[in-house]
């Protein structure tokens, strides 16, 4: 659909293709402003984009927006604008891109699902190690910006992977008679040569020290460089 606009964005001419795209007769659209058929959210965004182009003296622009069909539904359209050199207005070329938009939405949804799968254990739906690493990186950067310490506590259920000491669940396989945990703790002040990976390694080493000490206990890391027990 080809449209010519006045400098005030009033339609002066609309090609017959508007019948197939929007269900209107050309004469119905002539004299109308884009806001009369463009979705309000998209009309505002398109207006800002066009204004920026004009301020930058760029005579061409392209934007995706939703236009209202005569039957009331909105259709995704790609519209390319061109400013006429004599300053008498604009010319636009518009085509239906609703199928492309639908495919983009499906792809975006698939990517969201893939991201969830990448960050969760498929069986338990709990956050996996990749999610932990992302969260640790975020917390490390926050601590670095604020000059605050950061600590990691690593836990392992002793002898059997089921409930913890406070629940006092009977478990004959443990020398304590119920389920217990071993914990390794390490802390650092971000900014030195060691990063979040060193913090995890120190906590892991402390955890194994706790297990070697007979389990059901807590050990603090003997951490290198900026990593210190806390």
Backbone as ProteinMPNN parsed JSONL, in Angstrom:
{"seq_chain_A": "XXXXXXXXXXXXXXXXXXXXXXXXXXXXXXXXXXXXXXXXXXXXXXXXXXXXXXXXXXXXXXXXXXXXXXXXXXXXXXXXXXXXXXXXXXXXXXXXXXXXXXXXXXXXXXXXXXXXXXXXXXXXXXXXXXXXXXXXXXXXXXXXXXXXXXXXXXXXXXXXXXXXXXXXXXXXXXXXXXXXXXXXXXXXXXXXXXXXXXXXXXXXXXXXXXXXXXXXXXXXXXXXXXXXXX", "coords_chain_A": {"N_chain_A": [[0.856, -1.181, 0.0], [0.677, 2.114, -0.945], [1.134, 5.342, 0.266], [0.559, 8.815, 0.356], [1.465, 11.585, 2.295], [0.623, 14.747, 3.797], [2.658, 17.51, 5.052], [1.689, 17.639, 7.63], [1.009, 15.089, 8.167], [-1.416, 14.182, 7.136], [-3.392, 12.072, 5.18], [-3.068, 12.2, 1.718], [-3.205, 10.688, -0.532], [-4.02, 7.294, -1.185], [-3.182, 4.081, -2.16], [-4.978, 1.552, -4.118], [-4.387, -0.896, -2.935], [-5.009, -0.861, -0.3], [-7.462, -1.976, 0.093], [-7.126, -4.775, 0.162], [-5.315, -5.012, 2.274], [-6.346, -3.599, 4.548], [-9.079, -3.45, 4.318], [-10.421, -1.133, 3.702], [-11.799, 1.345, 1.481], [-9.918, 3.404, -0.767], [-10.772, 6.139, -0.657], [-11.877, 6.304, 1.834], [-9.759, 6.425, 3.564], [-8.282, 8.634, 2.784], [-7.531, 11.878, 3.858], [-7.443, 11.197, 6.5], [-5.582, 10.958, 9.598], [-2.597, 9.173, 10.596], [-2.96, 8.276, 13.276], [-5.587, 7.591, 13.376], [-5.954, 4.989, 12.543], [-3.843, 3.528, 13.458], [-2.485, 1.514, 16.068], [-2.655, 2.832, 19.365], [-0.35, 2.603, 21.09], [1.693, 1.957, 19.281], [1.558, 4.103, 17.566], [2.539, 6.221, 19.054], [5.205, 5.388, 19.437], [6.082, 5.262, 16.767], [5.822, 7.931, 16.053], [7.793, 9.123, 17.681], [10.068, 7.928, 16.591], [10.017, 8.898, 13.933], [10.301, 11.621, 14.391], [12.9, 11.71, 15.456], [14.357, 10.922, 13.203], [13.886, 13.084, 11.488], [15.045, 15.158, 12.939], [17.669, 14.368, 12.765], [18.107, 14.804, 10.171], [17.613, 12.712, 8.46], [16.177, 11.223, 5.769], [14.76, 8.875, 5.462], [12.936, 6.177, 6.911], [11.945, 3.268, 8.797], [9.39, 1.284, 10.214], [7.735, -1.019, 12.381], [4.368, -1.525, 12.982], [1.036, -1.725, 14.389], [-1.943, -1.789, 12.559], [-5.367, -0.868, 12.384], [-7.763, -2.955, 11.065], [-10.657, -2.651, 8.957], [-12.609, -4.25, 10.005], [-12.107, -4.188, 12.696], [-10.04, -5.644, 13.927], [-6.479, -5.761, 14.71], [-3.578, -5.517, 12.652], [-0.27, -6.483, 12.045], [1.976, -4.34, 10.469], [4.58, -3.413, 8.217], [6.06, -0.402, 7.695], [7.585, 1.826, 5.519], [8.933, 4.99, 5.53], [9.428, 7.984, 3.638], [10.817, 11.154, 3.31], [9.766, 13.767, 1.281], [11.758, 15.53, -1.031], [11.172, 18.168, -1.66], [9.911, 19.09, 0.528], [7.191, 18.839, 0.729], [5.828, 16.885, 2.092], [5.33, 13.402, 2.909], [6.024, 10.052, 1.76], [4.871, 6.752, 1.978], [5.412, 3.212, 2.132], [3.635, 0.322, 2.68], [3.364, -2.928, 4.066], [1.966, -6.167, 4.804], [3.037, -7.831, 7.645], [2.27, -9.686, 9.451], [2.459, -12.488, 9.571], [5.207, -12.88, 9.797], [5.633, -11.618, 12.258], [4.193, -13.319, 13.922], [5.742, -15.63, 13.756], [8.098, -14.644, 14.891], [7.204, -14.21, 17.498], [6.685, -16.846, 18.276], [9.281, -17.856, 18.156], [10.521, -16.307, 20.127], [9.133, -17.202, 22.381], [9.92, -19.879, 22.374], [12.648, -19.548, 22.852], [12.548, -18.49, 25.44], [11.582, -20.724, 26.803], [13.715, -22.481, 26.37], [15.681, -21.184, 27.791], [14.717, -21.433, 30.385], [14.818, -24.225, 30.632], [17.544, -24.526, 30.471], [18.384, -23.537, 32.88], [17.251, -24.979, 34.879], [16.832, -28.029, 36.755], [15.819, -30.877, 35.076], [14.279, -32.893, 36.266], [13.567, -32.231, 38.972], [12.852, -29.563, 38.759], [14.207, -27.625, 40.059], [16.559, -24.91, 40.54], [19.557, -25.14, 38.651], [23.167, -25.82, 38.444], [24.157, -23.961, 36.601], [22.375, -21.858, 36.886], [22.967, -21.195, 39.511], [25.609, -20.278, 39.189], [25.149, -17.994, 37.645], [23.635, -16.441, 39.439], [25.504, -16.156, 41.499], [27.487, -14.692, 40.171], [26.088, -12.301, 39.745], [25.633, -11.46, 42.413], [28.278, -11.177, 43.216], [29.186, -9.043, 41.627], [27.5, -7.062, 42.618], [28.4, -6.906, 45.272], [30.968, -6.047, 44.772], [30.559, -3.494, 43.711], [29.458, -2.23, 45.937], [31.303, -2.562, 47.9], [31.092, -4.559, 49.821], [31.318, -7.589, 51.826], [31.144, -11.024, 50.652], [29.666, -14.184, 51.009], [29.694, -17.773, 50.803], [27.93, -20.673, 51.559], [28.289, -24.075, 51.611], [26.449, -26.994, 51.556], [25.981, -30.422, 52.502], [24.062, -33.294, 52.731], [24.525, -35.583, 55.253], [25.471, -38.918, 54.843], [22.962, -39.696, 53.74], [20.688, -38.523, 51.292], [18.262, -36.855, 52.31], [16.156, -34.981, 54.395], [16.914, -32.738, 57.209], [18.958, -31.974, 60.159], [17.376, -30.427, 62.063], [14.805, -31.37, 61.636], [14.897, -33.852, 62.698], [14.579, -36.459, 61.599], [14.188, -39.885, 61.818], [16.923, -41.986, 61.08], [18.559, -44.739, 60.528], [20.965, -45.239, 59.28], [22.817, -43.322, 59.935], [25.354, -42.323, 62.232], [24.426, -40.671, 64.163], [21.794, -41.231, 64.474], [19.793, -39.853, 63.251], [19.009, -37.792, 60.355], [21.623, -35.637, 59.264], [23.643, -32.696, 58.447], [26.607, -31.588, 56.728], [28.627, -28.664, 56.605], [30.328, -26.251, 54.663], [31.957, -23.145, 54.759], [32.823, -20.065, 53.207], [34.216, -16.773, 52.702], [34.628, -13.61, 51.015], [36.096, -10.427, 50.165], [35.208, -8.653, 47.503], [37.247, -7.64, 44.707], [39.944, -8.194, 44.735], [42.516, -10.422, 43.388], [41.217, -12.87, 43.321], [38.212, -14.474, 42.23], [34.617, -15.132, 42.017], [34.626, -17.891, 41.522], [36.773, -18.869, 43.001], [35.791, -18.518, 45.531], [33.742, -20.408, 45.667], [35.262, -22.738, 45.375], [36.766, -22.629, 47.743], [34.753, -22.875, 49.69], [33.84, -25.392, 49.052], [36.093, -26.944, 49.645], [36.171, -26.523, 52.381], [33.817, -27.793, 53.096], [34.453, -30.488, 52.609], [36.383, -30.785, 54.563], [34.78, -30.624, 56.803], [33.345, -32.992, 56.52], [35.378, -34.862, 56.712], [36.013, -34.477, 59.315], [34.162, -35.852, 60.719], [31.572, -35.339, 60.068], [28.269, -33.736, 60.416], [28.9, -31.129, 61.204], [30.43, -27.818, 61.087], [32.774, -26.175, 59.019], [35.166, -23.612, 58.524], [36.627, -21.922, 55.744], [40.084, -22.221, 54.902], [41.189, -19.844, 53.322], [42.792, -18.629, 50.335], [44.632, -15.599, 49.412], [42.404, -12.937, 48.932], [40.3, -14.314, 50.0], [38.667, -15.18, 52.906], [38.036, -16.745, 56.069], [34.795, -16.631, 57.595]], "CA_chain_A": [[0.0, 0.0, 0.0], [1.448, 3.35, -1.058], [0.386, 6.467, 0.818], [1.231, 10.116, 0.388], [1.011, 12.405, 3.415], [0.99, 16.16, 3.852], [3.622, 17.729, 6.142], [1.006, 17.424, 8.905], [0.694, 13.659, 8.183], [-2.769, 13.889, 6.659], [-3.3, 11.284, 3.953], [-3.52, 12.859, 0.498], [-3.448, 9.63, -1.523], [-3.841, 5.923, -0.721], [-3.333, 3.181, -3.306], [-6.053, 0.571, -3.98], [-3.978, -2.069, -2.149], [-5.575, -0.751, 1.051], [-8.633, -2.849, 0.174], [-6.676, -6.102, 0.58], [-4.599, -4.96, 3.549], [-7.101, -3.059, 5.676], [-10.518, -3.537, 4.1], [-10.995, 0.176, 3.424], [-11.674, 1.959, 0.173], [-8.955, 4.516, -0.68], [-11.403, 7.4, -0.289], [-12.162, 6.297, 3.264], [-8.531, 6.732, 4.295], [-7.815, 9.972, 2.412], [-7.957, 12.895, 4.809], [-7.254, 10.706, 7.867], [-4.25, 10.974, 10.203], [-2.221, 7.81, 10.991], [-3.492, 7.871, 14.576], [-6.959, 7.116, 13.231], [-5.984, 3.539, 12.298], [-2.684, 2.891, 14.076], [-2.625, 1.219, 17.49], [-2.141, 3.976, 20.136], [1.017, 2.366, 21.574], [2.61, 2.007, 18.144], [1.516, 5.454, 16.992], [3.456, 7.038, 19.846], [6.58, 4.968, 19.13], [6.385, 5.657, 15.39], [5.984, 9.379, 16.055], [9.116, 9.435, 18.237], [11.071, 7.508, 15.624], [10.004, 9.814, 12.801], [10.848, 12.895, 14.857], [14.359, 11.564, 15.546], [14.895, 10.903, 11.847], [13.839, 14.441, 10.955], [16.056, 15.944, 13.652], [18.977, 13.947, 12.268], [18.088, 15.072, 8.727], [17.556, 11.424, 7.757], [14.911, 11.298, 5.031], [14.115, 7.577, 5.356], [12.723, 5.473, 8.181], [11.097, 2.081, 8.695], [8.854, 0.949, 11.526], [6.675, -2.02, 12.469], [3.273, -1.059, 13.825], [-0.244, -2.395, 14.179], [-3.007, -0.961, 11.989], [-6.697, -1.429, 12.591], [-8.549, -3.349, 9.891], [-12.008, -2.101, 9.011], [-13.449, -5.113, 10.846], [-11.782, -3.947, 14.1], [-8.823, -6.324, 14.384], [-5.216, -5.092, 14.389], [-2.677, -6.299, 11.819], [1.099, -5.965, 12.035], [2.409, -3.811, 9.182], [5.894, -2.777, 8.12], [5.892, 0.823, 6.914], [8.801, 2.586, 5.216], [8.631, 6.396, 5.252], [10.433, 8.775, 2.935], [10.489, 12.571, 3.249], [9.911, 14.327, -0.059], [12.841, 16.519, -1.029], [10.665, 19.546, -1.753], [9.282, 19.439, 1.794], [5.727, 18.848, 0.619], [5.219, 15.821, 2.873], [5.97, 12.09, 3.004], [5.468, 8.906, 1.046], [5.139, 5.512, 2.713], [5.067, 1.92, 1.532], [3.206, -0.528, 3.795], [3.053, -4.316, 3.716], [1.522, -7.034, 5.906], [4.103, -8.677, 8.199], [1.685, -10.39, 10.595], [2.99, -13.854, 9.628], [6.567, -12.781, 10.341], [5.509, -11.297, 13.675], [3.751, -14.531, 14.617], [6.91, -16.503, 13.844], [9.009, -14.049, 15.868], [6.642, -14.467, 18.826], [6.918, -18.259, 18.564], [10.711, -18.014, 18.417], [10.796, -15.711, 21.435], [8.595, -18.109, 23.388], [10.797, -21.056, 22.399], [13.9, -19.152, 23.504], [12.271, -18.396, 26.879], [11.504, -22.083, 27.327], [15.066, -23.039, 26.365], [16.427, -20.57, 28.892], [14.245, -22.074, 31.61], [15.378, -25.574, 30.658], [18.995, -24.444, 30.69], [18.666, -23.095, 34.241], [16.543, -25.821, 35.835], [16.966, -29.476, 36.675], [14.651, -31.383, 34.379], [13.472, -33.775, 37.103], [13.03, -31.571, 40.171], [12.501, -28.19, 38.405], [14.979, -26.718, 40.898], [17.648, -24.225, 39.853], [20.738, -25.988, 38.505], [24.465, -25.18, 38.694], [24.297, -22.786, 35.738], [21.619, -20.77, 37.532], [23.749, -20.796, 40.677], [26.747, -19.477, 38.727], [24.627, -16.689, 37.235], [23.272, -15.705, 40.653], [26.741, -15.824, 42.204], [28.108, -13.593, 39.433], [25.315, -11.09, 40.031], [25.921, -11.055, 43.785], [29.677, -10.759, 43.278], [29.272, -7.691, 41.055], [26.846, -6.16, 43.559], [29.318, -6.74, 46.401], [32.114, -5.273, 44.284], [30.121, -2.097, 43.607], [29.129, -1.678, 47.251], [32.395, -2.777, 48.839], [30.642, -5.412, 50.921], [31.796, -8.97, 51.704], [30.234, -12.014, 50.091], [29.969, -15.51, 51.553], [29.012, -18.945, 50.261], [27.88, -21.838, 52.443], [28.007, -25.282, 50.839], [25.918, -28.026, 52.446], [25.788, -31.764, 51.975], [23.398, -34.145, 53.713], [25.407, -36.669, 55.647], [25.099, -40.329, 54.74], [21.777, -39.955, 52.935], [20.127, -37.259, 50.798], [16.87, -36.643, 52.718], [15.928, -33.992, 55.425], [18.112, -32.229, 57.921], [18.989, -32.226, 61.615], [16.275, -29.796, 62.788], [13.599, -32.18, 61.501], [15.132, -35.063, 63.499], [13.98, -37.617, 60.938], [14.945, -41.102, 62.147], [17.681, -42.569, 59.974], [19.471, -45.68, 61.18], [22.247, -45.273, 58.588], [23.695, -42.285, 60.471], [25.806, -42.598, 63.586], [23.688, -39.81, 65.075], [20.443, -41.752, 64.611], [18.87, -39.104, 62.393], [19.711, -37.14, 59.246], [22.38, -34.427, 59.601], [24.331, -32.097, 57.304], [27.928, -30.989, 56.899], [28.605, -27.351, 55.958], [31.58, -25.531, 54.464], [31.67, -21.716, 54.567], [33.942, -19.199, 52.83], [33.801, -15.405, 52.406], [35.665, -12.765, 50.43], [35.789, -9.041, 49.86], [35.495, -8.554, 46.07], [38.164, -6.607, 44.264], [41.29, -8.739, 44.635], [42.761, -11.306, 42.242], [40.333, -14.026, 43.341], [36.848, -14.191, 41.824], [33.589, -15.972, 42.636], [34.964, -19.316, 41.414], [37.651, -19.193, 44.127], [34.942, -18.579, 46.716], [33.072, -21.71, 45.626], [36.287, -23.762, 45.636], [37.125, -22.583, 49.159], [33.627, -23.425, 50.44], [33.814, -26.835, 48.776], [37.182, -27.538, 50.423], [35.755, -26.492, 53.788], [32.799, -28.832, 53.244], [35.107, -31.787, 52.739], [37.018, -30.809, 55.874], [33.715, -30.932, 57.759], [33.0, -34.416, 56.392], [36.502, -35.638, 57.259], [36.019, -34.277, 60.769], [33.141, -36.684, 61.322], [30.249, -34.88, 59.626], [27.412, -33.054, 61.383], [29.677, -30.008, 61.749], [30.702, -26.702, 60.176], [34.175, -25.788, 58.912], [35.414, -22.379, 57.782], [37.682, -22.112, 54.764], [41.419, -21.629, 54.962], [41.127, -19.328, 51.967], [43.946, -17.881, 49.863], [44.497, -14.221, 48.968], [41.385, -12.124, 49.592], [39.263, -15.168, 50.559], [38.944, -15.359, 54.341], [36.976, -17.38, 56.846], [33.855, -15.677, 58.185]], "C_chain_A": [[0.892, 1.231, 0.0], [0.57, 4.505, -0.593], [1.221, 7.729, 0.719], [0.597, 10.948, 1.482], [1.404, 13.861, 3.202], [2.04, 16.341, 4.938], [3.008, 17.506, 7.524], [0.556, 15.973, 9.072], [-0.789, 13.364, 7.934], [-2.643, 13.151, 5.331], [-3.899, 12.049, 2.77], [-3.855, 11.856, -0.6], [-3.185, 8.282, -0.873], [-4.11, 4.992, -1.904], [-4.419, 2.139, -3.047], [-5.685, -0.671, -3.167], [-4.529, -2.024, -0.726], [-6.794, -1.653, 1.207], [-8.235, -4.224, 0.702], [-6.04, -6.083, 1.967], [-5.506, -4.606, 4.725], [-8.614, -3.088, 5.49], [-11.202, -2.211, 3.809], [-10.921, 0.485, 1.927], [-10.7, 3.123, 0.289], [-9.575, 5.822, -0.199], [-11.742, 7.472, 1.196], [-10.944, 6.699, 4.088], [-7.985, 8.116, 3.972], [-8.404, 10.994, 3.38], [-7.774, 12.477, 6.259], [-5.797, 10.85, 8.303], [-3.891, 9.547, 10.587], [-2.814, 7.357, 12.307], [-4.914, 7.315, 14.49], [-7.045, 5.611, 13.008], [-4.836, 2.792, 12.951], [-2.947, 2.655, 15.559], [-1.988, 2.346, 18.304], [-0.706, 3.8, 20.619], [2.016, 2.511, 20.437], [2.67, 3.39, 17.52], [2.478, 6.373, 17.722], [4.905, 6.701, 19.532], [6.988, 5.398, 17.731], [6.61, 7.159, 15.298], [7.344, 9.792, 16.589], [10.216, 9.095, 17.249], [11.163, 8.484, 14.464], [10.595, 11.167, 13.183], [12.364, 12.849, 14.952], [15.004, 11.59, 14.176], [14.958, 12.315, 11.27], [14.885, 15.33, 11.616], [17.45, 15.623, 13.158], [19.116, 14.192, 10.766], [18.186, 13.785, 7.911], [16.185, 11.328, 7.086], [14.176, 9.965, 4.933], [14.001, 6.928, 6.734], [11.816, 4.276, 7.936], [10.645, 1.675, 10.088], [7.796, -0.136, 11.386], [5.604, -1.492, 13.406], [1.987, -1.802, 13.476], [-1.284, -1.402, 13.669], [-4.344, -1.674, 12.148], [-7.398, -1.709, 11.264], [-9.96, -2.773, 10.045], [-12.93, -2.947, 9.888], [-13.093, -5.033, 12.33], [-10.523, -4.629, 14.601], [-7.592, -5.534, 13.962], [-4.292, -6.054, 13.651], [-1.297, -5.659, 11.861], [1.493, -5.569, 10.613], [3.831, -3.275, 9.288], [5.735, -1.581, 7.195], [7.228, 1.534, 6.766], [8.403, 3.995, 4.808], [9.775, 7.044, 4.489], [9.963, 10.219, 2.896], [10.723, 13.075, 1.818], [10.904, 15.478, -0.026], [12.342, 17.956, -1.078], [9.938, 19.992, -0.491], [7.776, 19.411, 1.788], [5.056, 17.708, 1.38], [6.027, 14.539, 2.847], [5.275, 11.097, 2.081], [5.816, 7.669, 1.851], [4.715, 4.312, 1.885], [4.797, 0.957, 2.682], [2.894, -1.927, 3.302], [2.72, -5.108, 4.979], [2.68, -7.92, 6.362], [3.584, -9.471, 9.397], [2.209, -11.815, 10.712], [4.397, -13.854, 10.213], [6.538, -12.503, 11.833], [5.084, -12.509, 14.487], [4.914, -15.496, 14.788], [7.914, -15.973, 14.861], [8.527, -14.301, 17.294], [6.858, -15.922, 19.231], [8.384, -18.509, 18.908], [11.082, -17.46, 19.782], [10.313, -16.614, 22.559], [9.465, -19.356, 23.52], [12.112, -20.736, 23.099], [13.726, -19.017, 25.011], [12.233, -19.787, 27.509], [12.887, -22.731, 27.383], [15.886, -22.47, 27.516], [16.027, -21.197, 30.224], [14.835, -23.469, 31.735], [16.869, -25.567, 30.956], [19.342, -24.112, 32.124], [17.979, -23.938, 35.304], [16.9, -27.28, 35.642], [15.68, -30.041, 36.082], [13.737, -32.234, 35.239], [12.792, -33.028, 38.243], [12.497, -30.172, 39.912], [13.19, -27.177, 39.326], [16.085, -26.065, 40.071], [18.885, -25.115, 39.806], [22.025, -25.196, 38.722], [24.654, -23.934, 37.828], [23.56, -21.589, 36.348], [22.351, -20.268, 38.761], [24.907, -19.891, 40.259], [26.298, -18.085, 38.299], [24.31, -15.833, 38.459], [24.515, -15.272, 41.425], [27.456, -14.668, 41.516], [27.416, -12.272, 39.691], [25.622, -10.563, 41.427], [27.35, -10.556, 43.947], [29.835, -9.331, 42.756], [28.621, -6.668, 41.983], [27.767, -5.87, 44.743], [30.514, -5.88, 46.013], [31.762, -3.79, 44.213], [29.938, -1.454, 44.974], [30.221, -1.873, 48.29], [32.018, -3.636, 50.019], [31.14, -6.838, 50.727], [30.709, -9.892, 51.154], [30.641, -13.385, 50.608], [29.148, -16.579, 50.852], [29.066, -20.047, 51.309], [27.472, -23.038, 51.604], [27.618, -26.399, 51.804], [25.823, -29.363, 51.734], [25.138, -32.604, 53.074], [24.289, -35.352, 54.004], [24.74, -38.025, 55.44], [23.897, -40.608, 53.829], [21.123, -38.627, 52.551], [18.639, -37.17, 51.114], [16.922, -35.701, 53.944], [17.087, -33.68, 56.32], [17.92, -32.348, 59.434], [17.783, -31.659, 62.365], [14.978, -30.574, 62.707], [13.691, -33.469, 62.313], [14.439, -36.285, 62.904], [14.802, -38.861, 61.273], [15.637, -41.662, 60.915], [18.781, -43.45, 60.573], [20.84, -45.696, 60.53], [23.236, -44.252, 59.098], [24.093, -42.631, 61.893], [25.091, -41.741, 64.62], [22.246, -40.279, 65.264], [19.4, -41.006, 63.807], [19.699, -38.359, 61.35], [20.385, -35.856, 59.701], [23.029, -33.882, 58.343], [25.724, -31.658, 57.712], [27.947, -29.702, 56.086], [30.016, -26.802, 55.847], [31.266, -24.09, 54.116], [32.944, -20.978, 54.186], [33.398, -17.828, 52.492], [34.952, -14.656, 51.78], [35.166, -11.339, 50.344], [36.165, -8.818, 48.413], [36.454, -7.427, 45.749], [39.59, -7.084, 44.129], [41.426, -9.654, 43.435], [41.813, -12.496, 42.191], [38.918, -13.613, 42.96], [35.871, -15.121, 42.494], [33.902, -17.455, 42.568], [35.842, -19.754, 42.581], [36.853, -19.313, 45.418], [34.236, -19.933, 46.8], [34.06, -22.825, 45.948], [36.655, -23.81, 47.115], [36.008, -23.174, 50.023], [33.553, -24.931, 50.266], [34.896, -27.552, 49.585], [36.822, -27.581, 51.911], [34.696, -27.554, 54.063], [33.446, -30.205, 53.423], [35.873, -31.905, 54.05], [35.991, -31.168, 56.951], [33.357, -32.416, 57.715], [34.119, -35.288, 56.959], [36.562, -35.532, 58.777], [34.905, -35.06, 61.463], [31.715, -36.299, 60.965], [29.476, -34.182, 60.749], [28.133, -31.876, 62.037], [29.867, -28.945, 60.678], [32.188, -26.404, 60.201], [34.276, -24.515, 58.081], [36.638, -22.575, 56.896], [39.003, -21.51, 55.192], [41.667, -21.082, 53.565], [42.371, -18.549, 51.603], [43.587, -16.436, 49.554], [43.389, -13.496, 49.717], [40.307, -12.976, 50.225], [39.6, -15.458, 52.01], [37.767, -16.014, 55.025], [36.094, -16.314, 57.474], [32.838, -16.446, 59.009]], "O_chain_A": [[1.766, 1.37, 0.856], [-0.584, 4.63, -1.002], [2.427, 7.718, 0.963], [-0.626, 11.022, 1.601], [2.384, 14.165, 2.522], [2.296, 15.399, 5.688], [3.724, 17.217, 8.482], [-0.187, 15.654, 10.001], [-1.336, 12.401, 8.471], [-1.876, 13.559, 4.459], [-5.051, 12.483, 2.801], [-4.672, 12.126, -1.48], [-2.24, 8.136, -0.098], [-5.141, 5.102, -2.567], [-4.751, 1.865, -1.894], [-6.57, -1.421, -2.752], [-4.518, -3.035, -0.024], [-7.131, -2.053, 2.322], [-8.903, -4.779, 1.574], [-6.205, -7.023, 2.744], [-5.439, -5.242, 5.777], [-9.353, -2.776, 6.424], [-12.426, -2.159, 3.681], [-10.079, -0.056, 1.209], [-10.65, 3.773, 1.332], [-8.96, 6.539, 0.589], [-11.879, 8.56, 1.756], [-11.082, 7.248, 5.181], [-7.295, 8.714, 4.798], [-9.597, 10.981, 3.681], [-7.929, 13.3, 7.162], [-4.891, 10.861, 7.469], [-4.791, 8.761, 10.883], [-3.144, 6.181, 12.46], [-5.386, 6.65, 15.412], [-8.092, 5.011, 13.253], [-4.842, 1.562, 12.999], [-3.557, 3.489, 16.229], [-0.886, 2.783, 17.973], [0.079, 4.747, 20.567], [3.071, 3.121, 20.611], [3.71, 3.802, 17.007], [3.15, 7.201, 17.107], [5.739, 7.593, 19.377], [8.114, 5.85, 17.524], [7.48, 7.615, 14.556], [7.986, 10.69, 16.043], [11.172, 9.853, 17.078], [12.26, 8.86, 14.053], [11.306, 11.785, 12.391], [13.046, 13.806, 14.586], [16.059, 12.196, 13.989], [15.946, 12.698, 10.644], [15.529, 16.147, 10.959], [18.32, 16.493, 13.13], [20.126, 13.828, 10.163], [18.76, 13.765, 6.822], [15.156, 11.35, 7.76], [13.078, 9.915, 4.378], [14.857, 7.11, 7.6], [11.021, 4.265, 6.996], [11.429, 1.716, 11.036], [7.055, -0.173, 10.404], [5.912, -1.057, 14.516], [1.869, -2.419, 12.417], [-1.488, -0.334, 14.246], [-4.438, -2.898, 12.058], [-7.596, -0.808, 10.449], [-10.387, -2.451, 11.153], [-13.905, -2.442, 10.446], [-13.701, -5.727, 13.145], [-9.982, -4.216, 15.626], [-7.627, -4.754, 13.011], [-4.224, -7.241, 13.971], [-1.165, -4.442, 11.73], [1.361, -6.357, 9.676], [4.231, -2.748, 10.326], [5.322, -1.729, 6.045], [7.915, 1.81, 7.75], [7.635, 4.185, 3.864], [10.941, 6.694, 4.674], [8.832, 10.49, 2.492], [11.775, 12.821, 1.231], [10.892, 16.298, 0.892], [13.015, 18.864, -0.59], [9.416, 21.105, -0.422], [7.138, 19.897, 2.722], [3.834, 17.572, 1.323], [7.255, 14.571, 2.773], [4.123, 11.271, 1.685], [6.933, 7.548, 2.353], [3.801, 4.381, 1.063], [5.64, 0.793, 3.564], [2.251, -2.108, 2.267], [3.143, -4.755, 6.079], [3.241, -8.672, 5.565], [4.363, -9.881, 10.258], [2.389, -12.313, 11.823], [4.743, -14.716, 11.021], [7.32, -13.076, 12.591], [5.554, -12.709, 15.607], [5.06, -16.114, 15.843], [8.514, -16.746, 15.607], [9.327, -14.571, 18.19], [7.175, -16.207, 20.386], [8.698, -19.269, 19.824], [11.866, -18.067, 20.512], [10.997, -16.777, 23.57], [9.718, -19.834, 24.626], [12.633, -21.558, 23.853], [14.619, -19.374, 25.779], [12.772, -20.008, 28.593], [13.198, -23.449, 28.333], [16.681, -23.176, 28.137], [16.872, -21.46, 31.079], [15.299, -23.86, 32.807], [17.393, -26.473, 31.603], [20.464, -24.367, 32.562], [18.102, -23.656, 36.496], [17.224, -27.722, 34.54], [14.584, -29.717, 36.538], [12.536, -32.298, 34.978], [11.589, -33.172, 38.458], [11.766, -29.632, 40.742], [12.803, -26.01, 39.367], [16.496, -26.593, 39.038], [19.226, -25.766, 40.794], [21.981, -24.037, 39.134], [25.249, -22.954, 38.278], [24.054, -20.462, 36.33], [22.365, -19.068, 39.035], [25.161, -18.865, 40.889], [26.991, -17.103, 38.562], [24.665, -14.656, 38.515], [24.575, -14.157, 41.943], [27.972, -13.769, 42.18], [28.07, -11.24, 39.838], [25.846, -9.366, 41.609], [27.61, -9.631, 44.717], [30.527, -8.512, 43.361], [29.113, -5.549, 42.127], [27.897, -4.722, 45.167], [31.012, -5.089, 46.814], [32.557, -2.935, 44.602], [30.228, -0.271, 45.152], [30.094, -1.413, 49.424], [32.563, -3.466, 51.109], [31.364, -7.263, 49.594], [29.521, -9.574, 51.19], [31.827, -13.712, 50.642], [28.045, -16.319, 50.37], [30.123, -20.321, 51.878], [26.425, -23.019, 50.957], [28.351, -26.712, 52.742], [25.614, -29.427, 50.523], [25.61, -32.622, 54.211], [24.741, -36.043, 53.09], [23.588, -38.235, 55.821], [23.837, -41.669, 53.208], [21.015, -37.719, 53.375], [17.823, -37.4, 50.221], [18.004, -35.757, 54.528], [18.145, -34.298, 56.204], [16.867, -32.765, 59.916], [17.22, -32.343, 63.221], [14.133, -30.465, 63.596], [12.673, -34.106, 62.584], [13.792, -37.05, 63.618], [16.009, -38.877, 61.028], [15.033, -41.799, 59.851], [19.798, -42.954, 61.058], [21.804, -46.128, 61.162], [24.407, -44.308, 58.724], [23.294, -43.159, 62.665], [25.137, -42.036, 65.815], [21.547, -39.766, 66.137], [18.261, -41.455, 63.685], [20.925, -38.299, 61.44], [19.791, -35.07, 60.439], [22.981, -34.519, 57.291], [25.99, -31.39, 58.884], [27.36, -29.64, 55.006], [30.801, -26.87, 56.792], [30.408, -23.828, 53.273], [34.008, -21.22, 54.754], [32.257, -17.705, 52.047], [36.114, -15.008, 51.978], [33.968, -11.076, 50.439], [37.356, -8.793, 48.103], [36.477, -6.397, 46.423], [40.386, -6.427, 43.458], [40.561, -9.67, 42.559], [41.621, -13.079, 41.123], [38.468, -12.527, 43.324], [36.23, -15.828, 43.435], [33.498, -18.21, 43.452], [35.692, -20.861, 43.097], [37.191, -20.11, 46.293], [34.146, -20.529, 47.874], [33.742, -23.746, 46.7], [36.836, -24.889, 47.681], [36.285, -23.894, 50.983], [33.244, -25.661, 51.208], [34.66, -28.625, 50.14], [37.128, -28.549, 52.607], [34.678, -28.15, 55.14], [33.038, -30.985, 54.283], [36.003, -33.001, 54.594], [36.287, -31.914, 57.884], [33.096, -33.026, 58.752], [33.864, -36.31, 57.597], [37.107, -36.412, 59.443], [34.729, -34.937, 62.675], [30.76, -36.866, 61.496], [29.961, -34.055, 61.873], [28.01, -31.642, 63.24], [29.512, -29.143, 59.516], [32.802, -26.378, 61.268], [33.58, -24.35, 57.079], [37.566, -23.301, 57.251], [39.045, -20.425, 55.771], [42.271, -21.749, 52.725], [42.953, -17.877, 52.455], [42.413, -16.081, 49.446], [43.395, -13.426, 50.946], [39.456, -12.437, 50.933], [40.695, -15.93, 52.313], [36.624, -15.851, 54.599], [36.564, -15.237, 57.84], [31.943, -15.845, 59.602]]}, "name": "protein", "num_of_chains": 1, "seq": "XXXXXXXXXXXXXXXXXXXXXXXXXXXXXXXXXXXXXXXXXXXXXXXXXXXXXXXXXXXXXXXXXXXXXXXXXXXXXXXXXXXXXXXXXXXXXXXXXXXXXXXXXXXXXXXXXXXXXXXXXXXXXXXXXXXXXXXXXXXXXXXXXXXXXXXXXXXXXXXXXXXXXXXXXXXXXXXXXXXXXXXXXXXXXXXXXXXXXXXXXXXXXXXXXXXXXXXXXXXXXXXXXXXXXX"}
